[in-house]
């Protein structure tokens, strides 16, 4: 956990003034299988110490805290500060070229 926290901090530091605001969540996945092996008091302490914006014990199979995690991520992103990305005409032309080439080559390729 500390490794990933350090990696995130280094990535933000490298971006300097260009770094966008970031929310950071601690997620225990597959909690239905093995549970969480760390005491809850220790987890709360780590969440505070490392500056996490939330902690979630999740299970996709059981649906535990999936909606809450989804909502936290959705609301944790400052969508207005994100750069707008759109495809230009050149990109579309190149994409169409490759799609056409793939269709042409499909006639020559035989799968075993």
N, C-alpha and C positions, 0 to 999 in steps of 0.2 A: 504494500500500500504506500509506504513512504517513497519507494522508487517511482511510482506513477505520479505521486504528488510532486516530487522533485522534477520529473520530466515535464509536467505541465507548467510549473513555474519557470523552468528554463526556456520553454517554447515561448511563453509570454515575454520573458526578458529579451529574447532575441528579436522579437518583433518591435521592441522599443515603443515609440510613440504611435506606430501603426497598429498596435495590438488593440483588438476589439474587446469590449467587456465580455467576461466569461462567467458562467455559473458552473459550479463543480459539485457533483453529487457522488456519494458513496453508495454503491449498489451491491447488495449481496444477492447473487443470482442462484436459482435452483434451491431456494430455501426449503422447499417441500421435501427434498431428497435427504439432505444432511443437516439441515438446521444451520445455525450460525455458531461457530466454535469460539467466539469471543464474547466475553461478558458484556451485557448491554451498557453497564456503567462505563466500561472501557471504550466501547464504541462511541458513546456520547462524548467522552473526553477527546477521542481522536477526531471526531467531527468538528468540535470546537477548535482544537489545536491546529488542525490543518486547514481550517477555513472552508469546510464543505458547506454548501447551501442546503443540504438535506441528506437524509439517510433512508434507504428503502430496502426492505427484505422482500425480494420478489420471487414469484414462481409463475412462469408463463403457463405451465400445465394447469395449475390451480387458479391462476388469475390474481394471485396475491399482489397487491400494490402496483399492478400494471397501469391502471388508469391514473393513479396518483403520480407515478413516475412520468407518464406521458404528459400529463398536465404541467408538472414541474418543468420539464424540458421545454414544452411549448411556451410557457409564460416566462421561462428563464432566458430566452433568447430575445435580444433587442432587435427585432426584425427591421426596424427603421434604419439601424446603423449598418446593416449588412449591405454590401455592394450589390447593385442590380446587375445581373448577368443575362445577356440575351445572345442568341445566335444571329450572326450576320449572314448576308447573302452568300459570301464566299464559303463559309462553313456549310451552309445548306447545299451548295453545289457540290462540294467535295463529298459530303455524306451521300447525296443522291448517286454520285458516280460509283462509290463503293457498293452501294446497294445493288446497282445494276450489274456491276462486275460479279458480285456474289451470285446473282441469279444466273448469269451466263456460265460461270464455272460450275454451278450445281449440276449441269447436264453432263460434265466430263468427269466428275468425281463419283466413284462408286464405293460404297461402304461394304465391308465384309461382315 
